[in-house]
C-alpha cells in the first residue's frame, strides 16, 4: 500500500513540475498595457490597403517555435506587394502567394480607416477597436509554461 502512495505522489509531483517548468511557444498579442495569447498556432491579419483601397490578408504560423509569414492574398499588385512568394492559382479575385518568411515579430499600427483585424480559430478580433486609432499592436512568439494554457487568457 505504501508503494502505491509513493508512486501516486511521485506521479503527481512530476505532472506538477511539468506544468510549472515545461514551456510551449505561443502567439502573444500586446497593445497599450494589455496582453493576450492565441490558442491557435496560426492566424490571419487583414486590412484595407491605404493606396489601392482593396482588402489585403497575410497568414502567419508558428513553425519550429518561430513566427513565419506563410501566405498572402491581395487584389492588385502595388505598393508593398511581395516579390519572393510563389503564386498559387485561384478564382476568387485575389492573387494568392505562398510564403515562407521568418519574422522576429509583427508590429502593426492600426486604424479605423483600414480596419486592421486578426482572425484565429474562426474568430475575428478587430485590433483597431482594441488598440485605438493609430495604436500599436505587437504579435510575437513567447514561451509560456503549460499551466498558463489552462488559465483562460487565450482568445
Backbone as a printed PyTorch tensor [residue, N CA C, xyz], in Angstrom:
tensor([[[  0.8210,  -1.1950,   0.0000],
         [  0.0000,   0.0000,   0.0000],
         [  0.8640,   1.2570,   0.0000]],

        [[  1.9650,   1.2580,   0.7660],
         [  2.8610,   2.4100,   0.8040],
         [  3.5060,   2.6690,  -0.5390]],

        [[  3.8150,   1.5780,  -1.2640],
         [  4.4080,   1.7540,  -2.5920],
         [  3.4640,   2.4870,  -3.5420]],

        [[  2.1570,   2.1870,  -3.4650],
         [  1.1830,   2.8670,  -4.3210],
         [  1.1320,   4.3530,  -3.9780]],

        [[  1.1940,   4.7100,  -2.7130],
         [  1.1670,   6.1200,  -2.3000],
         [  2.4010,   6.8500,  -2.8190]],

        [[  3.5420,   6.1840,  -2.7550],
         [  4.7760,   6.7910,  -3.2520],
         [  4.6780,   6.9960,  -4.7700]],

        [[  4.1670,   5.9860,  -5.4700],
         [  4.0300,   6.0810,  -6.9280],
         [  3.0560,   7.1940,  -7.2900]],

        [[  1.8810,   7.2290,  -6.6360],
         [  0.8950,   8.2880,  -6.9130],
         [  1.4490,   9.6640,  -6.5840]],

        [[  2.1180,   9.7680,  -5.4520],
         [  2.6970,  11.0510,  -5.0450],
         [  3.7860,  11.4990,  -6.0060]],

        [[  4.6260,  10.5740,  -6.4340],
         [  5.6910,  10.8990,  -7.3840],
         [  5.1170,  11.3130,  -8.7340]],

        [[  4.0820,  10.6100,  -9.1670],
         [  3.4330,  10.9470, -10.4350],
         [  2.8220,  12.3390, -10.3690]],

        [[  2.1130,  12.6230,  -9.2690],
         [  1.5110,  13.9450,  -9.0960],
         [  2.5880,  15.0320,  -9.1070]],

        [[  3.6750,  14.8140,  -8.4080],
         [  4.7630,  15.7860,  -8.3490],
         [  5.3880,  15.9890,  -9.7280]],

        [[  5.5640,  14.9210, -10.4680],
         [  6.1300,  15.0060, -11.8080],
         [  5.2120,  15.8140, -12.7300]],

        [[  3.9030,  15.5450, -12.6960],
         [  2.9460,  16.2820, -13.5210],
         [  2.9390,  17.7570, -13.1210]],

        [[  2.9800,  18.0210, -11.8240],
         [  3.0140,  19.4020, -11.3330],
         [  4.2650,  20.1230, -11.8400]],

        [[  5.3990,  19.4710, -11.7880],
         [  6.6410,  20.0670, -12.2730],
         [  6.5890,  20.3380, -13.7780]],

        [[  5.9650,  19.4070, -14.5330],
         [  5.8090,  19.6120, -15.9730],
         [  4.9740,  20.8650, -16.2490]],

        [[  3.8860,  21.0250, -15.5090],
         [  3.0360,  22.2000, -15.6880],
         [  3.7660,  23.4860, -15.3350]],

        [[  4.6720,  23.4290, -14.3860],
         [  5.3780,  24.6340, -13.9430],
         [  6.5760,  24.9910, -14.8240]],

        [[  7.2840,  23.9940, -15.3160],
         [  8.5590,  24.2760, -15.9600],
         [  8.6370,  24.0300, -17.4630]],

        [[  7.7840,  23.1920, -17.9970],
         [  7.7980,  22.9580, -19.4400],
         [  7.1040,  24.1370, -20.1090]],

        [[  7.7650,  24.7180, -21.1040],
         [  7.2090,  25.8910, -21.7870],
         [  6.9110,  25.5600, -23.2380]],

        [[  5.8470,  26.1640, -23.7270],
         [  5.3990,  25.9620, -25.0980],
         [  5.3900,  27.3100, -25.8060]],

        [[  5.8630,  27.3720, -27.0670],
         [  5.7910,  28.6420, -27.7940],
         [  4.3400,  28.9570, -28.1630]],

        [[  3.9030,  30.1700, -27.8180],
         [  2.5550,  30.6150, -28.1290],
         [  2.6140,  32.0130, -28.7460]],

        [[  1.5380,  32.3850, -29.3980],
         [  1.4440,  33.7020, -30.0190],
         [  0.9100,  34.7060, -29.0030]],

        [[  1.7030,  35.7260, -28.7210],
         [  1.3150,  36.7770, -27.7820],
         [  0.9480,  38.0330, -28.5670]],

        [[ -0.2040,  38.5970, -28.2520],
         [ -0.6650,  39.8500, -28.8550],
         [ -0.6610,  40.8930, -27.7520]],

        [[  0.0340,  42.0280, -27.9930],
         [  0.0830,  43.0740, -26.9590],
         [ -0.1750,  44.4430, -27.5710]],

        [[ -0.8560,  45.2640, -26.7920],
         [ -1.1380,  46.6550, -27.1580],
         [ -1.3980,  47.4080, -25.8610]],

        [[ -1.0330,  48.6830, -25.8500],
         [ -1.1580,  49.5040, -24.6380],
         [ -0.5840,  48.7100, -23.4670]],

        [[ -1.3630,  48.4910, -22.4290],
         [ -0.9210,  47.6900, -21.2800],
         [ -1.6140,  46.3350, -21.2510]],

        [[ -2.0910,  45.8660, -22.3860],
         [ -2.8730,  44.6350, -22.4550],
         [ -2.1100,  43.5650, -23.2250]],

        [[ -2.2280,  42.3310, -22.7330],
         [ -1.6030,  41.1720, -23.3840],
         [ -2.6170,  40.0380, -23.3980]],

        [[ -2.7180,  39.3490, -24.5420],
         [ -3.4640,  38.0960, -24.5740],
         [ -2.7380,  37.1410, -25.5070]],

        [[ -3.1060,  35.8690, -25.4180],
         [ -2.4410,  34.8180, -26.1860],
         [ -3.4530,  34.1360, -27.0920]],

        [[ -2.9820,  33.6660, -28.2360],
         [ -3.8430,  32.9580, -29.1710],
         [ -3.7670,  31.4640, -28.9050]],

        [[ -4.9150,  30.8000, -28.9000],
         [ -4.9650,  29.3510, -28.6990],
         [ -4.3890,  28.6140, -29.9010]],

        [[ -4.6580,  29.1620, -31.0650],
         [ -4.2400,  28.5180, -32.3140],
         [ -2.7730,  28.8220, -32.6200]],

        [[ -2.1830,  28.0000, -33.4650],
         [ -0.8120,  28.2230, -33.9180],
         [ -0.7520,  28.9970, -35.2270]],

        [[ -1.9240,  29.3660, -35.7530],
         [ -1.9940,  30.1450, -36.9870],
         [ -2.9780,  31.2860, -36.8050]],

        [[ -2.7600,  32.3630, -37.5550],
         [ -3.6990,  33.4740, -37.5620],
         [ -3.5560,  34.2180, -38.8740]],

        [[ -4.5380,  35.0530, -39.1490],
         [ -4.5100,  35.8770, -40.3530],
         [ -4.7740,  37.3230, -39.9500]],

        [[ -4.0380,  38.2320, -40.5650],
         [ -4.2470,  39.6620, -40.3730],
         [ -4.8240,  40.2090, -41.6790]],

        [[ -5.8700,  41.0020, -41.5740],
         [ -6.4620,  41.6130, -42.7490],
         [ -6.6650,  43.0990, -42.5380]],

        [[ -6.5960,  43.8550, -43.6340],
         [ -6.7970,  45.2990, -43.5730],
         [ -7.1420,  45.7980, -44.9670]],

        [[ -7.5450,  47.0500, -45.0490],
         [ -7.7890,  47.7060, -46.3340],
         [ -6.5210,  48.4730, -46.6890]],

        [[ -5.9180,  48.1390, -47.8230],
         [ -4.6730,  48.7820, -48.2370],
         [ -4.9060,  50.2820, -48.4110]],

        [[ -3.9960,  51.0820, -47.8740],
         [ -4.1810,  52.5400, -47.8560],
         [ -4.0930,  53.1920, -49.2260]],

        [[ -3.4130,  52.5590, -50.1880],
         [ -3.2860,  53.1450, -51.5240],
         [ -4.3320,  52.5590, -52.4720]],

        [[ -4.3750,  51.2340, -52.5800],
         [ -5.2960,  50.5960, -53.5150],
         [ -6.7340,  50.5400, -53.0120]],

        [[ -6.9430,  50.7330, -51.7030],
         [ -8.2780,  50.6740, -51.0870],
         [ -8.9340,  49.3100, -51.3020]],

        [[ -8.1280,  48.2790, -51.3370],
         [ -8.5940,  46.9060, -51.5120],
         [ -8.1800,  46.0820, -50.2920]],

        [[ -8.9230,  44.9970, -49.9900],
         [ -8.5470,  44.1500, -48.8510],
         [ -7.2310,  43.4170, -49.1040]],

        [[ -6.4830,  43.2240, -48.0420],
         [ -5.1950,  42.5450, -48.0910],
         [ -5.1450,  41.6270, -46.8750]],

        [[ -4.6310,  40.4230, -47.0500],
         [ -4.5720,  39.4520, -45.9570],
         [ -3.1990,  38.8010, -45.9210]],

        [[ -2.7110,  38.5770, -44.7160],
         [ -1.4650,  37.8330, -44.5250],
         [ -1.7070,  36.7510, -43.4890]],

        [[ -1.2050,  35.5640, -43.7810],
         [ -1.3780,  34.4250, -42.8810],
         [ -0.0360,  34.0910, -42.2350]],

        [[ -0.0590,  33.8780, -40.9220],
         [  1.1390,  33.5970, -40.1360],
         [  0.9530,  32.2970, -39.3670]],

        [[  2.0790,  31.6610, -39.0190],
         [  2.0260,  30.4110, -38.2620],
         [  3.2880,  30.2430, -37.4370]],

        [[  3.1530,  29.4560, -36.3770],
         [  4.3220,  29.0140, -35.6120],
         [  4.8540,  27.7670, -36.3080]],

        [[  6.1410,  27.8100, -36.6720],
         [  6.8190,  26.6500, -37.2420],
         [  8.1440,  26.5080, -36.5150]],

        [[  8.3560,  25.3480, -35.9310],
         [  9.5990,  25.0750, -35.1850],
         [  9.8580,  26.1510, -34.1310]],

        [[  8.7860,  26.6170, -33.4890],
         [  8.9170,  27.5910, -32.4090],
         [  9.1750,  29.0160, -32.8620]],

        [[  9.0590,  29.2700, -34.1710],
         [  9.3090,  30.6150, -34.7010],
         [  8.1010,  31.0940, -35.4860]],

        [[  8.0030,  32.4190, -35.6470],
         [  6.9030,  33.0320, -36.3750],
         [  7.2460,  33.1300, -37.8550]],

        [[  6.3290,  32.6660, -38.7080],
         [  6.5320,  32.7090, -40.1570],
         [  5.3260,  33.3240, -40.8520]],

        [[  5.6010,  34.1560, -41.8430],
         [  4.5880,  34.5880, -42.7990],
         [  4.4920,  33.4450, -43.8030]],

        [[  3.3160,  32.8050, -43.8930],
         [  3.1990,  31.6220, -44.7540],
         [  2.3490,  31.8620, -46.0010]],

        [[  1.6530,  33.0010, -46.0420],
         [  0.8610,  33.2760, -47.2260],
         [  0.2900,  34.6750, -47.2140]],

        [[ -0.0700,  35.1410, -48.3950],
         [ -0.6990,  36.4390, -48.5160],
         [ -1.6770,  36.3830, -49.6780]],

        [[ -2.6970,  37.2350, -49.6100],
         [ -3.6240,  37.3560, -50.7310],
         [ -4.0750,  38.8060, -50.8210]],

        [[ -4.1620,  39.2660, -52.0560],
         [ -4.4890,  40.6600, -52.3110],
         [ -5.1310,  40.7470, -53.6820]],

        [[ -5.7320,  41.8920, -53.9810],
         [ -6.4650,  42.0520, -55.2470],
         [ -5.6130,  42.5990, -56.3720]],

        [[ -4.7020,  43.5290, -56.0640],
         [ -3.9230,  44.1530, -57.1250],
         [ -2.4660,  44.2680, -56.7130]],

        [[ -1.5800,  44.1800, -57.6720],
         [ -0.1670,  44.4060, -57.4120],
         [  0.0440,  45.9070, -57.2280]],

        [[  0.8560,  46.2570, -56.2380],
         [  1.1200,  47.6690, -55.9840],
         [  2.0970,  47.8120, -54.8380]],

        [[  2.0290,  48.9260, -54.1560],
         [  2.9480,  49.2120, -53.0510],
         [  2.8630,  48.1090, -51.9940]],

        [[  4.0010,  47.5540, -51.6500],
         [  4.0690,  46.5350, -50.6100],
         [  3.8650,  45.1160, -51.0900]],

        [[  3.6470,  44.9200, -52.3670],
         [  3.4360,  43.5740, -52.8880],
         [  4.7230,  42.7600, -52.7570]],

        [[  4.6340,  41.5490, -52.1620],
         [  5.8450,  40.7300, -52.0410],
         [  6.3530,  40.2730, -53.4070]],

        [[  7.6420,  40.0850, -53.4890],
         [  8.2360,  39.6620, -54.7540],
         [  8.8500,  38.2740, -54.6690]],

        [[  8.8470,  37.6690, -53.4910],
         [  9.5370,  36.3950, -53.3280],
         [  8.6010,  35.2240, -53.0410]],

        [[  7.3020,  35.4050, -53.2180],
         [  6.3560,  34.3230, -52.9760],
         [  6.0430,  33.5530, -54.2400]],

        [[  5.4520,  32.3870, -54.0610],
         [  5.0340,  31.5590, -55.1870],
         [  3.5450,  31.7930, -55.4070]],

        [[  3.1690,  32.2160, -56.5960],
         [  1.7650,  32.4880, -56.8940],
         [  0.9970,  31.1670, -56.9760]],

        [[ -0.1240,  31.1260, -56.2770],
         [ -0.9890,  29.9500, -56.2420],
         [ -2.2310,  30.2650, -57.0630]],

        [[ -2.5720,  29.4310, -58.0280],
         [ -3.7640,  29.6930, -58.8440],
         [ -5.0240,  29.7590, -57.9720]],

        [[ -5.9110,  30.7210, -58.2930],
         [ -7.1830,  30.8420, -57.5800],
         [ -8.1870,  31.5220, -58.5000]],

        [[ -9.4660,  31.3880, -58.1630],
         [-10.5010,  32.0260, -58.9680],
         [-11.4380,  32.8790, -58.1100]],

        [[-10.9280,  33.3860, -56.9900],
         [-11.7640,  34.1830, -56.0880],
         [-11.5260,  35.6890, -56.2160]],

        [[-10.7620,  36.0970, -57.2380],
         [-10.5000,  37.5160, -57.4320],
         [ -9.2740,  38.0260, -56.6880]],

        [[ -8.6200,  37.1550, -55.9280],
         [ -7.4120,  37.5200, -55.1900],
         [ -6.2000,  36.8600, -55.8190]],

        [[ -5.0610,  37.5180, -55.7100],
         [ -3.7800,  36.9050, -56.0400],
         [ -3.3120,  36.2360, -54.7500]],

        [[ -3.1070,  34.9250, -54.7750],
         [ -2.6480,  34.1720, -53.6080],
         [ -1.1690,  33.8660, -53.7750]],

        [[ -0.3980,  34.0870, -52.7180],
         [  1.0290,  33.7640, -52.7620],
         [  1.4040,  32.9450, -51.5370]],

        [[  2.1150,  31.8480, -51.7680],
         [  2.6800,  31.0710, -50.6740],
         [  4.0050,  31.7110, -50.2930]],

        [[  4.2220,  31.8490, -49.0070],
         [  5.4440,  32.4760, -48.4960],
         [  6.0780,  31.5360, -47.4800]],

        [[  7.2990,  31.8210, -47.1330],
         [  7.9880,  31.0990, -46.0680],
         [  9.0270,  32.0480, -45.4740]],

        [[  8.5410,  33.1390, -44.9000],
         [  9.4210,  34.1900, -44.4120],
         [  9.4020,  34.2240, -42.8770]],

        [[ 10.5480,  33.9510, -42.2760],
         [ 10.6500,  34.0130, -40.8150],
         [ 10.5700,  35.4670, -40.3560]],

        [[  9.8200,  35.6880, -39.2930],
         [  9.6170,  37.0300, -38.7500],
         [ 10.0290,  37.0300, -37.2810]],

        [[ 10.7330,  38.0490, -36.8650],
         [ 11.0810,  38.1940, -35.4450],
         [  9.8090,  38.5000, -34.6540]],

        [[  9.0280,  39.4350, -35.1670],
         [  7.7470,  39.8140, -34.5760],
         [  6.9590,  40.5520, -35.6450]],

        [[  5.7270,  40.8460, -35.3360],
         [  4.8770,  41.5970, -36.2390],
         [  4.4320,  42.8470, -35.4900]],

        [[  4.8280,  44.0110, -35.9960],
         [  4.4860,  45.2880, -35.3670],
         [  3.5310,  46.0370, -36.2780]],

        [[  2.3480,  46.3300, -35.7680],
         [  1.3010,  46.9510, -36.5580],
         [  0.8860,  48.2880, -35.9560]],

        [[  0.5930,  49.2540, -36.8050],
         [ -0.1010,  50.4690, -36.3990],
         [ -1.4980,  50.3080, -36.9780]],

        [[ -2.5090,  50.3000, -36.1210],
         [ -3.8670,  50.0030, -36.5560],
         [ -4.6950,  51.2800, -36.6390]],

        [[ -5.7440,  51.2030, -37.4460],
         [ -6.5780,  52.3760, -37.6570],
         [ -7.9830,  51.9450, -38.0460]],

        [[ -8.9480,  52.7380, -37.6360],
         [-10.3280,  52.5050, -38.0340],
         [-10.4790,  52.6350, -39.5530]],

        [[ -9.6450,  53.4490, -40.1590],
         [ -9.7070,  53.6650, -41.6040],
         [ -9.3760,  52.3940, -42.3850]],

        [[ -8.4300,  51.6260, -41.8920],
         [ -8.0220,  50.4290, -42.6350],
         [ -8.5320,  49.1290, -41.9980]],

        [[ -9.2160,  49.2470, -40.8590],
         [ -9.9250,  48.1130, -40.2340],
         [ -9.0310,  46.8980, -39.9730]],

        [[ -7.8750,  47.1060, -39.3890],
         [ -6.9480,  46.0040, -39.1130],
         [ -7.6110,  44.9790, -38.1910]],

        [[ -7.7370,  43.7470, -38.6860],
         [ -8.4450,  42.6900, -37.9620],
         [ -7.6040,  41.4280, -37.9520]],

        [[ -7.6400,  40.7070, -36.8350],
         [ -6.9420,  39.4340, -36.6770],
         [ -8.0010,  38.3400, -36.6710]],

        [[ -7.7850,  37.2820, -37.4620],
         [ -8.6750,  36.1260, -37.4680],
         [ -7.9050,  34.9150, -36.9540]],

        [[ -8.5190,  34.2000, -36.0140],
         [ -7.9200,  32.9820, -35.4930],
         [ -9.0230,  32.0540, -35.0100]],

        [[ -8.9200,  30.7910, -35.3780],
         [ -9.9040,  29.8100, -34.9210],
         [-11.3430,  30.1930, -35.2160]],

        [[-11.5930,  30.8460, -36.3480],
         [-12.9480,  31.2300, -36.7120],
         [-13.4610,  32.4890, -36.0230]],

        [[-12.6100,  33.1690, -35.2690],
         [-12.9910,  34.3780, -34.5480],
         [-12.2890,  35.5910, -35.1400]],

        [[-13.0410,  36.6730, -35.3240],
         [-12.4700,  37.9420, -35.7810],
         [-12.2070,  38.8250, -34.5700]],

        [[-10.9960,  39.3570, -34.4720],
         [-10.6120,  40.2560, -33.3830],
         [-10.2480,  41.5990, -34.0130]],

        [[-11.1180,  42.6060, -33.8820],
         [-10.8520,  43.9100, -34.5010],
         [ -9.7860,  44.6770, -33.7150]],

        [[ -8.5510,  44.5430, -34.1350],
         [ -7.4330,  45.1750, -33.4180],
         [ -7.5820,  46.6910, -33.3670]],

        [[ -8.1400,  47.2800, -34.4170],
         [ -8.3020,  48.7310, -34.4510],
         [ -9.2570,  49.2320, -33.3660]],

        [[-10.1930,  48.3940, -32.9300],
         [-11.0940,  48.7750, -31.8370],
         [-10.4160,  48.5810, -30.4800]],

        [[ -9.5890,  47.5460, -30.3750],
         [ -8.9190,  47.2580, -29.0980],
         [ -7.8010,  48.2520, -28.7950]],

        [[ -6.9740,  48.5280, -29.7900],
         [ -5.7840,  49.3590, -29.5640],
         [ -6.0520,  50.8430, -29.7730]],

        [[ -7.1750,  51.1820, -30.3920],
         [ -7.4890,  52.5840, -30.6250],
         [ -6.8510,  53.1060, -31.9010]],

        [[ -7.2840,  54.3000, -32.2840],
         [ -6.8030,  54.9260, -33.5210],
         [ -5.2920,  55.1230, -33.4730]],

        [[ -4.6100,  54.5940, -34.4520],
         [ -3.1510,  54.6370, -34.5860],
         [ -2.4440,  53.9870, -33.3930]],

        [[ -3.1150,  53.0200, -32.7950],
         [ -2.4990,  52.2570, -31.7120],
         [ -1.4910,  51.2680, -32.2650]],

        [[ -0.5580,  50.8870, -31.4390],
         [  0.4920,  49.9470, -31.8180],
         [  0.1550,  48.5620, -31.2570]],

        [[  0.2460,  47.5550, -32.1090],
         [ -0.0070,  46.1650, -31.7140],
         [  1.2170,  45.3480, -32.0960]],

        [[  1.6870,  44.5140, -31.1710],
         [  2.8180,  43.6260, -31.4400],
         [  2.3570,  42.1860, -31.2900]],

        [[  2.7140,  41.3630, -32.2610],
         [  2.4340,  39.9280, -32.2020],
         [  3.7770,  39.2280, -32.2920]],

        [[  4.0360,  38.3710, -31.3090],
         [  5.3220,  37.6890, -31.2680],
         [  5.1780,  36.3500, -30.5600]],

        [[  6.1930,  35.5290, -30.7080],
         [  6.2360,  34.2330, -30.0410],
         [  6.7990,  34.4350, -28.6320]],

        [[  6.1040,  33.8800, -27.6650],
         [  6.5920,  33.8650, -26.2860],
         [  6.4540,  32.4440, -25.7710]],

        [[  7.4300,  32.0070, -25.0350],
         [  7.3450,  30.6790, -24.4240],
         [  6.6420,  30.8250, -23.0720]],

        [[  5.5510,  30.0780, -22.9220],
         [  4.7410,  30.1450, -21.7150],
         [  4.6770,  28.7710, -21.0630]],

        [[  4.6520,  28.7330, -19.7220],
         [  4.5000,  27.4420, -19.0480],
         [  3.1450,  26.8170, -19.3860]],

        [[  3.1100,  25.4960, -19.3990],
         [  1.8880,  24.7790, -19.7620],
         [  0.7160,  25.1840, -18.8750]],

        [[  0.9330,  25.4510, -17.5950],
         [ -0.1720,  25.8120, -16.7020],
         [ -0.8930,  27.0640, -17.1870]],

        [[ -0.1770,  27.9300, -17.8650],
         [ -0.7870,  29.1760, -18.3510],
         [ -1.8290,  28.8820, -19.4370]],

        [[ -1.6540,  27.7820, -20.1490],
         [ -2.6300,  27.4030, -21.1690],
         [ -3.9870,  27.1340, -20.5600]],

        [[ -4.0090,  26.7360, -19.3110],
         [ -5.2650,  26.4030, -18.6370],
         [ -5.9310,  27.5990, -17.9810]],

        [[ -5.2700,  28.7370, -17.9000],
         [ -5.7810,  29.8950, -17.1780],
         [ -6.9270,  30.6060, -17.8630]],

        [[ -6.9690,  30.5910, -19.1700],
         [ -8.0810,  31.2280, -19.8520],
         [ -7.7940,  32.6000, -20.4150]],

        [[ -6.5530,  33.0900, -20.4130],
         [ -6.2810,  34.3880, -21.0140],
         [ -5.8760,  34.2180, -22.4870]],

        [[ -6.5540,  33.2660, -23.1340],
         [ -6.3320,  32.9770, -24.5550],
         [ -7.5810,  33.3250, -25.3340]],

        [[ -7.3860,  33.7210, -26.5860],
         [ -8.5220,  34.0020, -27.4760],
         [ -8.4590,  33.0840, -28.6630]]])
